[in-house]
Amino acid sequence: YNAGITAHSLESGVKYRVDEGEYYRTGSTYVDFSDGNQRWMFGAQGYQVVWSNPHHQWALLETVYASSNSKNNTIYFNPSNDLDVGLAAEYQGIIRRRYDFEFRHTLLVGLGAYSQNGFGTDPTAQVTYRHNWKRDKELEWFYGVGMNYHSYDGERELRSTAFGGFTWRFD
């Protein structure tokens, strides 16, 4: 953006929900940059609950992502092609629930591998912890923290994040 490069994109995807504890989705994105680069991105994810009771749930998430670019050596991160695969375990627990009110926490721990053309393959890891507060049917909010270990152009990065948001439903 700071270099004056803009882009237009087109995205498509499909999600198949088997039931409330299992889904699969896939999608693709085409990005046409103003510097002539064209990027294709493909991704897929699976989610399966492997154990649950009324207050606790464990699930597995499988992800795969690949991209390809028509130009290299741009001023932005732009590998000619890359592949990212991962497997994560997610725990969700209900700390308190009363009528429509619900206080839930989630821990996600994942491992994977990232392969970038010209830079080999490196391990990846992530951990995220979040709280979800559902006041009633109209208002809920969330916040959390996370750490992500990933390699870009052969340089390993450890990123810390804090996030939050809310959902307000109108009648």
C-alpha positions in Angstrom: 0.0 0.0 0.0 2.8 2.4 0.9 4.5 1.7 -2.4 1.3 2.6 -4.4 0.5 -1.0 -5.4 -3.2 -1.9 -5.4 -5.0 -5.1 -6.2 -8.3 -6.5 -7.1 -9.4 -10.0 -6.0 -12.0 -12.6 -6.6 -12.7 -15.3 -4.0 -14.9 -18.4 -4.0 -15.5 -21.1 -1.5 -17.7 -23.8 -0.3 -18.4 -25.3 3.2 -20.0 -28.6 3.9 -21.3 -29.0 7.4 -21.9 -32.6 8.3 -23.4 -31.7 11.7 -22.6 -29.2 14.6 -19.4 -31.1 15.3 -17.9 -31.6 11.9 -17.4 -29.5 8.8 -15.1 -29.2 5.7 -14.4 -26.1 3.6 -12.3 -25.2 0.6 -11.7 -22.1 -1.3 -9.7 -20.3 -3.8 -8.7 -16.6 -4.4 -7.3 -14.8 -7.4 -5.5 -11.5 -6.8 -4.5 -9.2 -9.7 -1.9 -6.7 -8.5 -1.3 -3.3 -10.2 2.4 -4.2 -10.6 1.5 -7.1 -12.9 1.7 -9.9 -10.4 -1.1 -12.5 -10.4 -1.5 -14.6 -7.3 -3.6 -17.8 -7.0 -4.3 -19.1 -3.4 -6.0 -22.3 -2.5 -7.0 -23.5 1.0 -8.9 -26.3 2.7 -9.8 -27.0 6.3 -11.5 -29.8 8.2 -13.0 -29.6 11.7 -14.1 -32.7 13.8 -15.2 -32.9 17.4 -13.5 -36.0 18.8 -14.9 -35.8 22.4 -17.6 -33.8 24.1 -19.8 -33.6 27.1 -22.2 -30.8 28.2 -19.3 -28.5 29.4 -16.2 -29.6 27.6 -15.2 -30.4 24.0 -12.1 -31.4 22.1 -11.8 -31.1 18.4 -9.1 -31.5 15.6 -8.5 -29.0 12.9 -6.6 -29.9 9.7 -5.5 -27.1 7.3 -3.7 -26.9 4.0 -2.9 -23.7 2.1 -0.9 -23.2 -1.2 -0.2 -20.2 -3.3 1.5 -19.3 -6.6 2.6 -16.0 -7.9 3.5 -14.9 -11.5 6.2 -12.4 -10.3 9.1 -12.8 -7.8 11.3 -10.2 -6.1 8.5 -7.7 -5.4 8.6 -5.3 -2.5 6.0 -7.3 -0.6 6.2 -11.0 0.6 5.6 -12.9 -2.6 7.1 -16.4 -3.0 6.8 -18.0 -6.4 5.0 -20.8 -4.7 4.5 -22.1 -1.1 2.6 -24.7 0.9 1.5 -24.6 4.5 0.0 -27.7 6.3 -1.1 -27.9 9.9 -2.9 -29.9 12.5 -4.3 -28.3 15.7 -6.2 -29.5 18.8 -8.9 -27.2 20.2 -10.4 -27.3 23.7 -13.6 -25.4 24.5 -15.0 -25.3 28.0 -18.0 -23.6 29.4 -17.0 -21.8 32.7 -20.5 -20.5 33.5 -23.9 -20.7 31.8 -27.3 -19.5 33.0 -30.3 -19.2 30.6 -29.0 -17.2 27.6 -25.8 -16.1 29.4 -22.6 -18.1 28.6 -18.9 -17.6 29.5 -16.7 -19.9 27.4 -13.0 -20.3 27.0 -11.0 -21.8 24.1 -7.4 -23.1 23.8 -6.0 -23.9 20.4 -2.6 -25.6 20.0 -1.2 -26.4 16.6 1.8 -27.7 14.7 2.6 -27.8 11.0 5.2 -27.2 8.3 5.7 -24.4 5.8 7.5 -24.9 2.5 8.5 -22.0 0.3 10.2 -22.4 -3.0 13.9 -21.6 -2.7 13.9 -21.6 1.2 13.1 -25.2 2.1 10.7 -26.4 4.8 10.4 -25.1 8.3 8.2 -26.1 11.3 5.3 -23.9 12.3 3.5 -23.6 15.7 0.6 -21.7 17.2 -1.2 -21.3 20.5 -4.3 -19.2 21.1 -6.4 -18.6 24.2 -9.7 -16.7 24.1 -12.8 -15.9 26.2 -16.3 -15.6 24.7 -19.0 -13.8 26.7 -22.6 -14.2 25.5 -24.8 -11.9 27.5 -28.0 -12.8 25.7 -29.3 -13.6 22.2 -28.4 -10.1 21.0 -24.9 -9.3 22.4 -21.7 -11.3 22.7 -18.0 -10.3 22.8 -14.6 -12.0 22.7 -11.0 -11.3 23.4 -7.8 -13.3 23.4 -4.1 -13.7 23.0 -2.0 -15.8 20.7 1.5 -16.7 19.6 2.5 -17.9 16.1 5.9 -19.3 15.0 6.3 -19.1 11.2 9.1 -18.7 8.7 9.0 -16.2 5.8 11.8 -16.1 3.2 13.8 -18.4 5.5 13.5 -15.9 8.4 11.8 -17.4 11.4 9.3 -15.1 13.1 7.6 -15.3 16.5 4.5 -13.1 16.5 2.4 -12.2 19.6 -1.2 -11.1 19.1 -4.0 -9.7 21.1 -7.5 -9.6 19.6 -11.1 -8.8 20.4 -14.5 -8.0 19.0 -18.2 -8.2 19.5 -21.4 -9.3 17.7 -24.6 -7.3 18.1 -27.7 -8.8 16.6 -30.6 -6.5 15.6 -34.2 -7.5 15.3 
